[in-house]
Amino acid sequence: MKKTAGGVRGWGIVMEVETGKILGWASSPSFDLNKRDMKDYIDLPSDYLYEPGSVMKGITYSAAIDSGKYPYNETFDSGAFHFVEDSKGKIYRTSNSDLTIYDALGKNHGTVTFDKGFVLSSNIGICELLTKYMDTSIYKEYLDKFGFLKPVNSPFLNNRGGTIFFNYASEKLSTGFGQAISVNALQMVQAYSAIFNDGKMVEPFVVDRIENANGKIVKQYDTTIAGQPISEKTSKYMQKLMKRVVYDKDGTAAPYKMNDVEIIAKTGTGEVAGKNGYDGSLYTNSVMMAAPADDPKVMVYYAFQASDILSYDREPMKEVMRSALVAANITSDGESNNGQKTYKDFKQSDMPSLLNHSLDYAKEKLEGTATSQVIIGNGSSVIKQYPEVGETIISNQNVFVLTDGSKITMPDMKGWTKKDITAFWELTHIEVEMSGTGRVTSQNIKTGKSINKDTVIKVKME
């Protein structure tokens, strides 16, 4: 049970696409205002500035499409991008130069369309857009339209505008894939709300209303349109591209694919500059997700900084998305009687108290929750449970019930997440060795075989 090494900090925001209402907000490390041991007062989701990496490509592509400069049917060579800048500031791609930009991990995807370049998150595709098709000045105009480089007008949330390095050719190109520009997470969710919301950009807000002691509403906060940086047509095209990022087999967001609802997404990996510049020791990993794919209603944005850029677990963010959809009463696809889209397949409820009750009672209380119950032991009374009493449980979630029986058999762990495995270990203290990330695909012990505290379970995850 090992955590990913090299983690420094993480932050995330969950927001309603059409309203700007923030449903969730988290960061780590955090601080407790009741304690005096605070070393850092920065509220990471609103006030921490960072280079966002490739999530910024959604903004660059939106600018190219909306400005009429997007080369829909053209291709480009995704090999190393050598370039020079002339005396007038014009940037040209060359066959050889000391100035070179590469795709992530030095990959060469061959000759691809620009749509495919977005799916693959190609830095070279961005460089081609900003040199051959769209002038960098146009891109900078769209940065302003999307609200970057200035504070977000969110009540009660302090935030800074960020900075941009835009003097040299390498800086102008790098901003297109999220380097040489600093942003905060509030700016990112505000900007992407336009992509998810037919071009209309909404201001994030965290306070719904202020009431006095008598319950009278003193101030009501509601949706504020911050502008329309792109057209509805551009928004729809970007949503189509972001769906491919998830569902194309080589899309960078394929690990975020969910079984119970379709999503759209854009991933990002940005280098973090230290005292010695970009030394490859720290990266900002992130993803911008929205669901349902055909009509985005909820968006989830999270980022964390760590040395690991490949093997981190994506399952926790899927759980966040499921919880966000349930909280907003927007879940999986269905049809109402009038033909309008509805989303009612998921359920949300509070975990009941099962402790010291009979197993039959536990099963009865969990009936109708649409959860999957994992019964541990051959007893008839419940001695431990997971989740704890009162915690929110949702459809398709595993609920663990430990009985007073001494005989434990191997469960079918296929499809389990790291969270599920941790719960099983905490209840039984039976060791589980995990390889890979994601969900369990195989286990070394056959389902139904007797196990005990000396057993070592090995599972593969992907």
N, C-alpha and C positions, 0 to 999 in steps of 0.2 A: 504494500500500500504506500507507494511513493508519490510525492507531489512533483510536478514539473520543476526542474532545477532552473535557477537563474531569474525567477520572477521578481520584479521590483515594485510595480504598481499596476492597478487596473481600475477601469471605470466604465459605466454604462448608463444609457438612458432608454426608457421605453415610452413611446409617445403615440397618441392617436393621430393618424395622418391628416384627417380633415379638420380637426379642431385645434391641434397644438397642445392639447391637455397631456401633461406628463403623468404617466401611470406608474412609473418606477424610476428609481434613482439610486445608484450605489457606487461606492468607490472603496478601494483598499490600497494602502492603509488609510484609515479614517481617524477621527478624533472624537472624544467625548467632552462636551462643553462643561460637564460637571467635574472634570478632573483637570489638574494643573500641570500635567506632564506632556502637554502638546509640543511637539517639535516642528510641526508644519501645519499651518492654518489654511492651506489652499484646498478649496472644494474642487476636487478633480474634474467632475463632469462639466462644471461651468467656468472655472478659472484657470485650469491648467492648459498651457500652450504646448503644442507638440507638432511634429511633422507627420501628417496623417498617412503618407504612403499611398498605395494604389486605389484606395477608396475615392481619392480625388479624381480618378479617371472618369467617374460618372459625371463630374462637373465638366471636364474637358470635352468629353464626347457630346454632352448636351449643348455646349457652346458651339461646337462644329456643326451639329445637326440644325440647331435653331438659327444659326447665322447663314445657313444655306451653303456652307463650305464642306459639307461631309461627302466624301467620295464613296457612295454606296456600293458601286460595282467594281471599284478599283482594288488592286492588291498591292502588297509591299513585301519586301524582303526583310524577314525578321532577324537576320544576322546582326552582327555588331554595327552600331550606328556611328560612323566616323563623320565629323563635321568641322566646318570652319565658319567664321563670321567675317563679312567684308567691312570696309570702312564706314558703310552706311547702316550697319547693324543687321544686314540680311544674313540669315543662316542657311548654309548649304550642306547637303550630305555629300560626302566624298568617298572615294575608294580606300583612302588611307589618311590617318591624321593622328596626332597625339591626343586630340580631344575625342573621346569615345564613350558611348553609353551602351550598356548591355541589358538584356533581359535578366530576370531573376535567375540566380544560380548559373548564369552564363548560357542558358538554353538558346538553341536556334530552332525555331518552329518552321523554318522554310518560308515559302511564299504563301501568304494567307490574305484573306479579305480583312477589311477593317472591322467588320462585325466579329469575325473570328479572333482578331487581335484583342478585342474587348473581352471575349470569353476567356482567352488565355492570359489576360492582363499583361499584354506586351508593352513594355516601355518604348520599344522601337516604333510601335504603332502611334503612340503619342508624339514622338519626335517627328514622324512623318507628317502627322496632322499639323503640327506647329511650324513646320518649315515649308512644306509643299502645297498645303491647301488653305490653312487659316493663319493669318498673321498673329503673332503673339500679342499684339495690342488688342485684338478682338477678344482673345481669351481673357486678358486682364479686365476688359469691360464687363465680361460675364462674371468674373469674380466679384465685382462690385454689385452687380444685379443680384447675385446669390447671397449677398450679405457678409462676405468674408472681409477681413482686415478692419472690421469695426465691431463694437460691442453689440450683442443681441439685446433687443429691448424687452427683456423678460423681467417683470416685477419681482423684486426681492432676491434676484440672482446676480451677484456681482460677476462680471466677466470682462476680459480684455480683448481688444480687437485682433491682436496678432501682428505679424510682420511678414514681409516678403523681400527676397533678394532677387532683383529683376534687372540687373545691369549687364551681366555677361551672358553669352549664348548658353553656356552650361546651366546657368541659373534659370533662364527663361524656359528651357526645355524641362528642367527638373521640376519646376512648379506644376507642370502638367501631369506628373505622376506622383505628386504629393511630397516632394522634397523641396528645400529652399523656401518653404512657406510654412508659417505656424498658424494653427487654428485651435479653437476649443470645441468640445463635443456639442455644445449648444448650437454653434454655427453649423456643424455638420448635419444635425437633425433638422434644423430650420431649412437648410439648402435642399436636402433630399426630400423634404415634404413637397417641394414643387415637382420633383420627378415622380413621386407617388400620387400626387393630387391634381392631375390634369394641368400642371403648370402653375397652379396657385400655391404660393409659399406662405405658411402660417408661422406666427411667432409662438415659441414654446411658452407655456405658463404652468406654474406648479401650485399656485394658490387659487382655489375655486371661488372662495368668497370670504369676507370678514364679517363676523357677527358680533353684536354687543352682548352684554350679560343677559339681556332679556330675549335673546334669540333673533333680534331684528337685524336684517342684513344691512350693514353699513356700506359695503363695497362689494360688487359682483364683478368677477373677471370672466371674460369670455373670449371667443375666437377673434383674433386680429389677423387680417391678411397683410402680410409684409411686402407684397408685391407679386408680380407674375413674370419671373425672369425668362421663362420659356413658354412656348405654345403647348396646347393640349396634344397636338400631333407629335411634337418632340417628346413630351412626357410618355406617350404611348409607345413610341419607338424605343425609348430607354428602358421601359418596363419589359418589353420583348427581349431586349439584349440581356437584361439582368436575369430573366428567367432562364435563358440559355446558359448563363454562368453557373446556375445550379444544376440544370438537367442535361446539358451536353456532357458526355463521358469525360472530357478533358477540361471541363469548366473548373475554375479555381474554388468555387463554392459547392462543388458536388458533395463534400463531406457533411454539409449542412442540410442535405435533402431530408425531408420528413415524410413519414408514411401516412400521416393523418391529415395533412393540409399542404397544399402547394405553396411555395414561397418564391420570392425573387431576392437576389442578393448581389452585393459586390464586396469582395474581400480586399484587404490591404496589408502590406508588409513594408514598413518604412524604417530606414536606418536612423538610429538615434546618435546624434553627435555628442561626443565627450570631449575631454580636455585635448585629446589627440585627434580630433575630427571624427570621421566615420571609420572606426576601427573594426567594425563587424562584431563587437562584443554585446551589443544590445539593439533590439528591434521593437518597433511598435506593431503588434499583430492586431488586426481589427476586422470587423464585418458589419456591414449595413444590410439588414434584412427587413422585408415587409411581407405581410400576408393578409388575406388570401392573394394569390398571384394574379388572378384575373380582375381583382378590384381591391387594391391595398387599403386596409383600414388601420392596421397597427404596424408600427415600425420599431425595431430593436437595433440599437447601435451599441457595440461594446468594443473596448480596446484594452490591451494590456501590454506592458513592456517586459521583455524577458530575452534571454539569450537563445531560447528555443523558437524556431520558426516553422517547424514541420510536425512534430509529434504531439502537440497539445491536444487535449480532448475537446471536441466540438459539442458533445451531448448536453452539457449544462446550458448552452445557449438555445438548444432546441426546447429544453424544458422551460426556459424563460419565455420563449415565443408562445408555447402552449398556454402557459399561465397568463400571458398578456392577452391572448385571444379570448380566453375564458373571462378574464376580468372586464374586458370590453364587451362581453356578450357577443363576440364575433369568432366563430370557430370554423367548422368544416362545411363543405358545399352541400347545399340542398335546395329545394324549391318550395316556396309557399304556395297557397291556393291561388293567389293572384299572379303567379308566374315570376314574382320578384325573388331575387336571391335571399336566402336565409342561411344562418349558420348555427345549427342547433344540435349537432351530433355530440359535442363535448358536454360534460357535466362537471360541476364544481360543488364541493361540499366540504364540511369540516370533519376532520378525523374524529370518530367517536371514541369514548373510553371503553376499552375492551379488557383491561387488566382485572384479573381475579374473577372474570366471568367465564362461562362455559364456551367451548368452541362453537357449539350450535348457536349460542347468543351472538357471538362475534360474526358468524356468517350471516345471520339475520340482519344485524346492524349494517353490514357492508353491502347487503343486497340492494341493488338499484344505484350504486355509486359508479358503476361501469369500470371499476378498478379490477386488477388481477390480484387475487389473494395467494400469497405464498405461505403455506402452513408448514411450520418447522417442528418436528417431533410428533410422536404418536400419542400424546396425552389428550385429555378432554377439557383442560382448563388453561386459560391464557395467563402466562407469567410475564411476558414482555411483548411490546408492539412497536412497530415503526410504520408511519410517522407517529409523533407524539400527539396526545389529545389536543384537539383544537386547530392543528395545522391544516392548511388547505390541501385537499386531495382532488385530483382531476382524472378524467377518463383515461384509460389505458395505463395508468400508473400502477406500479407494483406496491402492494401493501403487505407487510411482513408480520406474521403472527407466530410467536414462539409459545409452544405448549409445554406442559409439565411432563411430557413423555420423554423417556431417556433415549429412545431409538430415533435417530435422525437419518433420513435417506437423502441422497443426492438430488437436488432439484434440477430441473431443466433451466439452465442459465442462459440459453440462447436468446439473444435480444436484450439482455440485461445491460444497464449502464454501469459506470464506475460508482455512481451513487447507490445503485441497487446492491452491488457487491460489498460496498462499505457497510451498508445496513445489515447484510447477512453476516458479515464478520463481527460487527458489534454485538449482534444478538447471540452468536454461537461461539465466537473466538476460534473458529476453524479458519486456518490460513488459506488465502486465495492469492495466487501469483498471476499477475496480469501481464500480457504482452500485447503491444499495440494500443490504439485508442479507438473510441467509438463505442460500438455495441458488441457483445459477445457473439462470436460466430461458431466456436467449438469449445469443448471441455474435455479434460483427460479422463474423467470418471463418468461412467454411464449413469444416466438418470435412473433413480430408484435403488441404487446400490447403497448399502449402509456406510455411513461415514461417522467420524468422531473427531475429537480435538487433536488427535495425532495425524489426521489426514491433511495432505497438502493438495489443494485443488489448483489446477493450472488451466487458465482460459486464454484463448486468443480473441483479440478484439480488432475490429476494423470498421 
